[in-house]
Amino acid sequence: MEQQKSAAEPEKAVIAGLAADTMDPGSRSTEESLDELEALLETAGGVCLARALQKRGAPEPRTFIGEGKVKELKELVETHECTLAVFDNELSPSQVRALSETLGIRVIDRSSLILDIFAGRARTREGRLQVELAQYKYLLPRLSGMWKHLTGQTGTSAPIGTRGPGETQLESDRRHIRRKIAKLEEELEEVMRTRDTQRKLREKNNIPVIALVGYTNAGKSTLLNALTGAGVSAGNRLFDTLDTTTRRVRVDETLEALISDTVGFIRKLPHHLVDAFKATLEELKYADVLVHVIDASSPEWEEQVRVVDDLIQQLGAGNTPRIEAFNKCDIYMGETPPRNERSLEISAGTGAGLDALLAKIAEILNVARRKVTLMLPHSKAGLLQSLYSEGAVLQVEYSQDSILVEASLDAESYGRLKEYIAPAAIRLEPV
């Protein structure tokens, strides 16, 4: 029983970061980014017992934060009996090795921690493929540091039994990982082809798509549940959702759409993850509307918005119509400045503001829609079924000669059906 109890205890860790003048502003550590790193650590099952933020002109090549700060960190490790050190910045393999040797414990960086969280959260085959690909891409350039003691196997100083012309363990592992990466990329290509087929089918059926985007833990899954009753897990944890969920939503009385939840963004998101999740994230490019969910209760919301905006641009979705939904207005009583005419306050938890959100979505999706009365011959009854599937039918009346249909059409459907538009004198009576 004692062994089971200790196994459940969180791993004790110290966290550290560097703010150097020569670093890009987005990669420097701050007290706020260390707070976020601590939350990531808790998400991964660890506990932060001490933290250190170093400020200096430039990173120190060997230890990153400098010998003096490492000595201070070692004292914290020994005082709190830590078994793990997590750095807020990305470390080189040689820096990880030097820090591990000096501190006497395992050392990982922010990217490694996020990858670990993703590995534990992915549930679908697609999600697991994406995480595994990101992990291998992260590992490949770091192999030389892990196998440094084996890189000279062909020389006279190599261990007994390993001398000779055979390839080193490092070279063997590199070849193995490159093969794995190629296989995973091939499988993800198949995922992308499947997504492309599904997307073309949606376009053919004229079903608009809404994508929820935002910083991790902004409340996207809660909003999806509130709008659709999807029942998606929506805990108060970073990266609670990794696998995309898509549901139908009734936008207004004439329009249905598909709405998708997406993986949350975060500052310093490992580029390997962005690359690996392209199969999922590229869907943003093809959405008709992006709903950017913003945590209004976070003191860091402006920085979080900047991170999300940058990633949206990076993914090629910068021109997609966007609504900014300032969420959690039930727990944040301050004012959120109106950034544009498509900003509004909501609470996914209480439902406040959701009608206004749907109205803004409808405004964008219906901008090119026209209300018409169609006079369809009975031989064209199949067109009526198509209109039903598009959510465009408002009212139907059958007569001996034809089918009168009041419908709300987008530009494409209007052009396709304009020959059936009834004369102005023919209108359906309100039901």
Backbone torsions as a table, in degrees:
resi	resn	phi	psi	omega
1	MET	NA	-38.9	-179.5
2	GLU	-64.1	-36.5	179.3
3	GLN	-66.0	-39.8	177.9
4	GLN	-65.7	-38.4	-179.3
5	LYS	-64.7	-45.6	-178.6
6	SER	-67.9	-32.4	179.9
7	ALA	-65.4	-28.3	-178.2
8	ALA	-85.0	-11.4	-177.9
9	GLU	-69.8	140.0	179.8
10	PRO	-67.1	149.1	179.5
11	GLU	-73.2	133.1	-179.4
12	LYS	-79.6	131.2	-175.0
13	ALA	-140.3	156.7	170.0
14	VAL	-115.5	140.9	178.7
15	ILE	-116.2	150.8	-177.1
16	ALA	-148.5	154.0	178.2
17	GLY	-150.7	164.0	-178.4
18	LEU	-127.8	133.7	172.2
19	ALA	-117.6	96.2	-178.3
20	ALA	-105.8	144.2	-177.9
21	ASP	-60.6	-31.8	-176.3
22	THR	-82.9	-7.8	-178.4
23	MET	-81.0	151.9	172.1
24	ASP	-60.6	135.7	-176.8
25	PRO	-51.9	-35.8	-178.8
26	GLY	-70.6	-17.7	-178.7
27	SER	-102.1	-6.5	178.4
28	ARG	-71.2	149.3	176.4
29	SER	-86.9	146.4	174.5
30	THR	-134.6	171.5	175.9
31	GLU	-60.2	-35.7	-180.0
32	GLU	-68.2	-40.7	179.6
33	SER	-69.9	-29.6	174.7
34	LEU	-70.5	-35.4	174.5
35	ASP	-59.2	-43.7	-179.9
36	GLU	-66.6	-39.5	177.3
37	LEU	-62.0	-38.9	177.7
38	GLU	-63.4	-40.2	177.5
39	ALA	-65.9	-38.2	176.4
40	LEU	-62.9	-41.3	179.0
41	LEU	-61.3	-43.4	177.9
42	GLU	-63.5	-39.4	177.6
43	THR	-60.2	-36.4	-178.8
44	ALA	-80.1	-6.9	178.7
45	GLY	101.0	16.8	178.1
46	GLY	-110.5	176.1	177.2
47	VAL	-136.3	134.8	-179.7
48	CYS	-89.8	121.3	179.6
49	LEU	-105.6	-14.0	178.5
50	ALA	-160.8	157.3	-179.8
51	ARG	-146.7	154.7	-179.9
52	ALA	-145.3	132.7	177.3
53	LEU	-119.9	118.1	-178.0
54	GLN	-102.5	136.3	175.2
55	LYS	-120.2	127.4	-180.0
56	ARG	-157.3	172.4	-175.9
57	GLY	-67.3	-39.4	-177.0
58	ALA	-153.4	155.3	176.4
59	PRO	-61.7	144.9	176.7
60	GLU	-85.0	125.8	-171.4
61	PRO	-54.3	-39.7	-174.3
62	ARG	-83.3	-50.5	-172.7
63	THR	-109.1	-0.4	178.0
64	PHE	71.7	-51.9	-176.2
65	ILE	-100.7	-3.7	179.1
66	GLY	98.5	148.5	-175.5
67	GLU	-60.0	-41.7	-178.4
68	GLY	-62.1	-42.9	-179.0
69	LYS	-70.0	-33.6	177.4
70	VAL	-64.7	-40.4	178.1
71	LYS	-61.6	-41.3	177.4
72	GLU	-64.0	-39.4	179.2
73	LEU	-65.5	-38.6	-180.0
74	LYS	-63.0	-38.4	177.2
75	GLU	-63.5	-40.4	177.8
76	LEU	-64.9	-40.4	178.8
77	VAL	-60.1	-47.1	-178.3
78	GLU	-69.1	-39.4	-180.0
79	THR	-62.3	-43.3	-174.6
80	HIS	-98.9	3.8	179.6
81	GLU	53.9	47.5	-179.2
82	CYS	-77.1	150.7	177.5
83	THR	-117.4	1.7	-176.0
84	LEU	-149.1	139.5	171.9
85	ALA	-121.0	129.3	-178.6
86	VAL	-117.9	124.4	-179.8
87	PHE	-100.3	139.3	-176.2
88	ASP	-74.1	-17.5	-177.2
89	ASN	-109.8	162.0	178.4
90	GLU	-76.8	131.4	-178.3
91	LEU	-106.8	150.3	173.4
92	SER	-79.8	159.5	178.4
93	PRO	-55.7	-40.1	-179.3
94	SER	-67.6	-34.4	177.5
95	GLN	-69.0	-40.4	176.5
96	VAL	-59.9	-44.0	-179.1
97	ARG	-64.7	-45.4	-178.8
98	ALA	-64.0	-41.7	-179.6
99	LEU	-68.5	-40.2	178.8
100	SER	-61.8	-43.7	-179.4
101	GLU	-64.7	-40.6	-177.7
102	THR	-73.5	-43.8	-176.6
103	LEU	-80.9	-22.9	-179.9
104	GLY	76.2	17.7	178.8
105	ILE	-139.3	171.9	176.8
106	ARG	-67.1	143.8	178.2
107	VAL	-127.9	129.6	174.5
108	ILE	-132.6	164.1	176.4
109	ASP	-109.8	178.5	-175.4
110	ARG	-58.5	-42.4	-179.6
111	SER	-60.0	-44.3	-179.9
112	SER	-62.9	-39.0	179.5
113	LEU	-65.1	-44.9	179.6
114	ILE	-63.5	-40.9	177.3
115	LEU	-61.0	-38.7	178.8
116	ASP	-64.0	-41.2	178.8
117	ILE	-64.6	-45.4	-179.9
118	PHE	-60.6	-39.9	-179.3
119	ALA	-61.9	-34.4	-179.7
120	GLY	-81.4	-16.5	-174.0
121	ARG	-102.1	-24.2	-176.1
122	ALA	-64.5	130.7	-177.6
123	ARG	-114.4	-39.2	-177.7
124	THR	-82.6	163.2	177.9
125	ARG	-60.3	-41.8	-179.7
126	GLU	-61.8	-45.0	179.9
127	GLY	-62.1	-42.2	-179.8
128	ARG	-66.5	-38.7	177.2
129	LEU	-60.9	-43.6	-177.0
130	GLN	-65.5	-42.7	-179.5
131	VAL	-67.7	-42.7	-179.3
132	GLU	-62.7	-40.3	178.1
133	LEU	-62.4	-44.0	179.4
134	ALA	-63.0	-39.5	-179.9
135	GLN	-64.1	-43.3	-179.6
136	TYR	-67.1	-38.7	178.8
137	LYS	-66.8	-32.7	176.6
138	TYR	-71.1	-37.9	-175.6
139	LEU	-74.2	-36.7	-171.0
140	LEU	-52.8	-51.9	-178.8
141	PRO	-72.2	-9.3	-178.2
142	ARG	-98.0	-1.6	-177.8
143	LEU	-62.6	-37.6	-176.5
144	SER	-61.1	-35.4	177.3
145	GLY	-69.9	-35.4	-178.4
146	MET	-73.7	-30.6	-175.2
147	TRP	-113.5	25.9	-175.4
148	LYS	-56.9	-34.8	-178.4
149	HIS	-70.3	-9.7	-178.0
150	LEU	-110.4	-1.1	-172.7
151	THR	-71.1	-16.0	-178.5
152	GLY	-107.1	30.0	-173.6
153	GLN	-61.4	-25.7	-176.3
154	THR	-85.0	-4.2	-179.6
155	GLY	-90.3	177.8	-178.0
156	THR	-71.4	-19.0	-179.2
157	SER	-88.4	1.9	-178.9
158	ALA	-66.9	152.1	178.8
159	PRO	-58.1	149.0	179.1
160	ILE	-56.9	133.2	179.7
161	GLY	94.2	-8.3	-179.7
162	THR	-114.6	-1.5	-178.9
163	ARG	-74.5	153.7	177.0
164	GLY	130.1	-173.7	-173.4
165	PRO	-82.3	-4.5	-177.1
166	GLY	-63.0	157.6	-178.9
167	GLU	-71.2	151.9	178.5
168	THR	-73.2	164.1	176.6
169	GLN	-62.6	-37.2	178.7
170	LEU	-59.2	-47.8	-179.4
171	GLU	-64.8	-38.6	178.8
172	SER	-63.4	-45.2	-179.5
173	ASP	-65.8	-38.7	178.2
174	ARG	-61.1	-44.3	179.0
175	ARG	-62.5	-41.8	179.9
176	HIS	-62.1	-44.8	-177.7
177	ILE	-69.1	-38.1	177.0
178	ARG	-62.8	-37.9	176.2
179	ARG	-63.8	-42.7	179.0
180	LYS	-62.1	-43.9	179.8
181	ILE	-61.0	-44.9	179.7
182	ALA	-61.2	-41.3	-179.5
183	LYS	-66.6	-43.8	179.8
184	LEU	-64.8	-41.1	178.7
185	GLU	-64.0	-36.1	177.1
186	GLU	-65.1	-42.2	179.0
187	GLU	-66.9	-37.6	178.6
188	LEU	-71.3	-29.0	173.9
189	GLU	-61.0	-39.2	177.5
190	GLU	-64.9	-39.1	175.7
191	VAL	-59.8	-44.0	-179.0
192	MET	-66.0	-36.2	176.8
193	ARG	-65.5	-40.5	177.8
194	THR	-63.0	-43.5	178.5
195	ARG	-62.0	-39.2	-179.7
196	ASP	-63.8	-41.2	177.4
197	THR	-62.4	-44.8	179.3
198	GLN	-63.1	-40.1	-178.7
199	ARG	-64.5	-42.5	179.9
200	LYS	-64.9	-35.3	177.6
201	LEU	-65.5	-41.0	177.6
202	ARG	-62.5	-42.5	-179.6
203	GLU	-64.2	-39.9	179.0
204	LYS	-63.2	-38.8	179.8
205	ASN	-85.8	0.7	175.9
206	ASN	59.1	43.8	178.4
207	ILE	-100.4	115.0	179.5
208	PRO	-69.3	155.1	-177.1
209	VAL	-123.5	132.0	176.1
210	ILE	-112.9	131.3	178.3
211	ALA	-115.8	128.7	174.2
212	LEU	-88.0	124.2	177.9
213	VAL	-127.5	162.6	177.5
214	GLY	158.6	174.1	178.4
215	TYR	-67.2	153.0	179.5
216	THR	-59.1	138.8	179.0
217	ASN	69.5	23.0	177.5
218	ALA	-80.4	-18.0	178.2
219	GLY	111.9	23.0	-178.2
220	LYS	-64.4	-44.9	-178.2
221	SER	-67.0	-38.1	176.7
222	THR	-62.2	-39.7	178.6
223	LEU	-66.6	-42.4	177.3
224	LEU	-58.4	-44.6	178.3
225	ASN	-61.8	-41.8	-177.3
226	ALA	-66.3	-35.9	-177.4
227	LEU	-83.1	-27.7	-171.6
228	THR	-127.1	-11.9	-173.5
229	GLY	67.4	33.0	-173.3
230	ALA	-66.3	-28.4	-178.7
231	GLY	73.2	26.4	178.8
232	VAL	-75.3	140.7	176.0
233	SER	-55.8	130.1	-176.4
234	ALA	-139.2	61.8	179.5
235	GLY	-78.2	164.2	179.5
236	ASN	-86.1	64.3	-177.6
237	ARG	-137.3	152.1	175.1
238	LEU	-68.1	140.4	178.6
239	PHE	53.9	44.6	178.1
240	ASP	-70.5	-24.3	178.4
241	THR	-118.5	123.1	173.9
242	LEU	-114.6	-38.3	-174.9
243	ASP	-89.6	128.3	-176.7
244	THR	-64.2	134.6	175.8
245	THR	-118.4	131.3	179.8
246	THR	-122.5	133.3	179.9
247	ARG	-137.7	160.1	173.4
248	ARG	-81.9	144.7	176.8
249	VAL	-136.9	138.9	175.8
250	ARG	-86.2	109.8	-176.8
251	VAL	-78.4	-47.1	172.8
252	ASP	-150.2	-168.0	-173.7
253	GLU	-69.3	-15.6	-177.9
254	THR	-114.9	-3.0	-168.3
255	LEU	-136.5	127.1	170.9
256	GLU	-111.3	152.0	178.9
257	ALA	-144.9	167.4	170.6
258	LEU	-98.4	136.8	178.9
259	ILE	-124.4	131.2	-175.3
260	SER	-120.4	136.0	170.4
261	ASP	-85.1	148.3	178.3
262	THR	-130.5	163.1	177.8
263	VAL	-61.1	140.1	-179.8
264	GLY	-70.8	149.5	176.2
265	PHE	-92.6	165.1	178.3
266	ILE	-156.6	152.5	178.2
267	ARG	-64.9	150.1	-179.0
268	LYS	57.1	36.2	177.1
269	LEU	-65.9	125.0	-177.4
270	PRO	-53.9	129.8	-177.1
271	HIS	-62.9	-25.9	176.0
272	HIS	-61.0	-37.2	179.9
273	LEU	-70.4	-42.7	178.7
274	VAL	-59.6	-44.9	179.0
275	ASP	-62.5	-46.2	-176.8
276	ALA	-66.1	-34.2	-177.2
277	PHE	-90.1	11.0	179.8
278	LYS	-57.5	-36.1	-179.5
279	ALA	-57.7	-34.8	178.4
280	THR	-86.1	-49.2	-171.3
281	LEU	-71.0	-23.9	-179.8
282	GLU	-67.4	-14.1	175.5
283	GLU	-59.8	-24.9	179.3
284	LEU	-59.7	-33.9	-179.3
285	LYS	-63.0	-29.6	-173.2
286	TYR	-101.2	1.7	177.4
287	ALA	-72.7	150.9	176.6
288	ASP	-83.8	-29.5	179.1
289	VAL	-143.9	137.6	169.6
290	LEU	-104.4	129.9	171.4
291	VAL	-105.2	107.3	-179.4
292	HIS	-86.2	106.6	-178.7
293	VAL	-85.8	122.0	-175.9
294	ILE	-116.4	132.1	177.6
295	ASP	-80.2	96.2	-177.1
296	ALA	-65.1	-21.2	-177.5
297	SER	-81.7	-9.1	-179.0
298	SER	-84.0	129.2	176.0
299	PRO	-64.7	-14.1	-178.3
300	GLU	-101.1	18.2	-170.9
301	TRP	-61.6	-33.5	-179.2
302	GLU	-66.5	-41.8	176.7
303	GLU	-66.1	-38.7	178.8
304	GLN	-64.5	-39.3	176.5
305	VAL	-62.1	-42.4	179.4
306	ARG	-60.2	-44.1	179.7
307	VAL	-60.7	-45.9	-178.4
308	VAL	-66.8	-44.2	179.1
309	ASP	-59.0	-42.7	179.5
310	ASP	-62.0	-42.5	-179.1
311	LEU	-70.1	-35.0	176.8
312	ILE	-62.1	-42.3	176.8
313	GLN	-63.7	-43.9	-178.7
314	GLN	-60.5	-33.3	-177.7
315	LEU	-87.9	3.8	175.2
316	GLY	80.3	20.9	-177.9
317	ALA	-112.4	20.7	-175.8
318	GLY	-64.2	-24.5	-177.7
319	ASN	-96.1	-0.2	179.3
320	THR	-72.2	134.2	177.2
321	PRO	-52.8	137.3	-172.2
322	ARG	-134.0	137.7	173.3
323	ILE	-113.6	134.4	177.2
324	GLU	-100.7	113.6	-178.8
325	ALA	-106.0	104.0	177.8
326	PHE	-77.0	103.5	-173.2
327	ASN	-88.0	167.9	177.0
328	LYS	66.8	33.1	178.9
329	CYS	-68.2	-13.4	177.7
330	ASP	-74.9	-24.5	179.2
331	ILE	-108.6	-8.4	175.6
332	TYR	-113.1	112.6	-175.0
333	MET	-97.0	2.9	178.8
334	GLY	-79.7	-173.5	179.8
335	GLU	-102.1	137.0	173.4
336	THR	-105.6	119.2	-176.5
337	PRO	-62.2	133.8	177.8
338	PRO	-67.8	111.8	-176.7
339	ARG	-80.0	-27.8	176.6
340	ASN	-165.1	178.4	-176.3
341	GLU	-70.0	-9.4	178.3
342	ARG	-108.1	28.9	173.4
343	SER	-104.5	142.1	176.8
344	LEU	-156.0	161.9	179.6
345	GLU	-101.0	137.1	179.0
346	ILE	-140.0	168.6	166.9
347	SER	-135.4	107.0	177.8
348	ALA	-64.5	-26.9	-178.8
349	GLY	-72.7	-40.7	-177.1
350	THR	-101.5	-15.9	-178.2
351	GLY	92.9	-2.3	-179.0
352	ALA	-64.2	134.4	175.4
353	GLY	79.7	-0.5	-176.4
354	LEU	-72.0	-33.0	176.1
355	ASP	-63.4	-40.7	178.1
356	ALA	-65.6	-36.8	177.4
357	LEU	-63.5	-47.0	178.4
358	LEU	-61.8	-36.2	179.0
359	ALA	-64.7	-38.5	178.6
360	LYS	-69.0	-38.4	176.7
361	ILE	-62.7	-45.1	-179.8
362	ALA	-62.2	-38.0	179.9
363	GLU	-59.5	-41.9	179.5
364	ILE	-71.3	-46.8	-175.8
365	LEU	-70.8	-27.9	-176.1
366	ASN	-95.9	6.1	-172.8
367	VAL	-58.5	-32.2	-178.6
368	ALA	-108.1	15.1	-176.8
369	ARG	-91.5	145.7	178.7
370	ARG	-126.4	141.3	176.5
371	LYS	-90.6	122.5	-177.6
372	VAL	-135.9	164.4	169.5
373	THR	-110.9	124.5	-179.7
374	LEU	-102.7	142.9	174.8
375	MET	-114.2	98.9	-175.6
376	LEU	-98.0	131.6	171.1
377	PRO	-63.1	152.0	178.8
378	HIS	-59.3	-27.7	179.0
379	SER	-69.3	-14.1	179.3
380	LYS	-107.2	27.5	-178.7
381	ALA	-60.6	-23.9	178.6
382	GLY	-61.8	-29.8	177.9
383	LEU	-64.4	-33.3	178.6
384	LEU	-63.4	-41.0	178.2
385	GLN	-62.9	-38.1	177.1
386	SER	-62.7	-41.0	179.8
387	LEU	-65.6	-37.3	176.3
388	TYR	-62.4	-44.5	-177.4
389	SER	-65.6	-26.5	178.2
390	GLU	-84.5	-4.3	-178.3
391	GLY	69.3	28.2	-173.1
392	ALA	-100.4	-9.3	-173.6
393	VAL	-82.3	127.5	176.4
394	LEU	-101.7	-37.5	-176.3
395	GLN	-161.5	148.0	-179.4
396	VAL	-134.3	140.2	175.9
397	GLU	-139.1	126.6	-179.0
398	TYR	-96.2	135.4	173.5
399	SER	-126.3	176.9	-178.0
400	GLN	-66.0	-32.5	-173.9
401	ASP	-96.9	-26.7	-173.0
402	SER	-159.5	177.6	174.6
403	ILE	-114.9	118.4	177.0
404	LEU	-90.5	125.4	-176.6
405	VAL	-127.6	120.3	170.5
406	GLU	-90.0	125.3	-173.0
407	ALA	-141.7	158.1	175.7
408	SER	-110.0	111.2	-170.8
409	LEU	-112.1	141.1	170.4
410	ASP	-81.9	178.7	-173.9
411	ALA	-61.4	-39.9	-178.1
412	GLU	-65.7	-46.2	-179.3
413	SER	-67.5	-36.1	179.0
414	TYR	-61.1	-45.6	179.1
415	GLY	-63.8	-36.0	-177.3
416	ARG	-72.9	-29.5	-171.7
417	LEU	-114.0	6.7	-172.0
418	LYS	-62.2	-25.2	178.8
419	GLU	-66.8	-17.2	-178.8
420	TYR	-100.8	3.8	-179.0
421	ILE	-67.5	129.1	-175.7
422	ALA	-74.8	154.2	175.1
423	PRO	-57.9	153.7	-176.2
424	ALA	-56.8	-29.1	-177.7
425	ALA	-70.4	-18.4	-177.4
426	ILE	-98.2	113.5	177.3
427	ARG	-138.0	147.2	177.0
428	LEU	-77.8	141.1	174.9
429	GLU	-74.8	138.8	177.0
430	PRO	-56.4	139.8	-179.0
431	VAL	-73.4	NA	NA
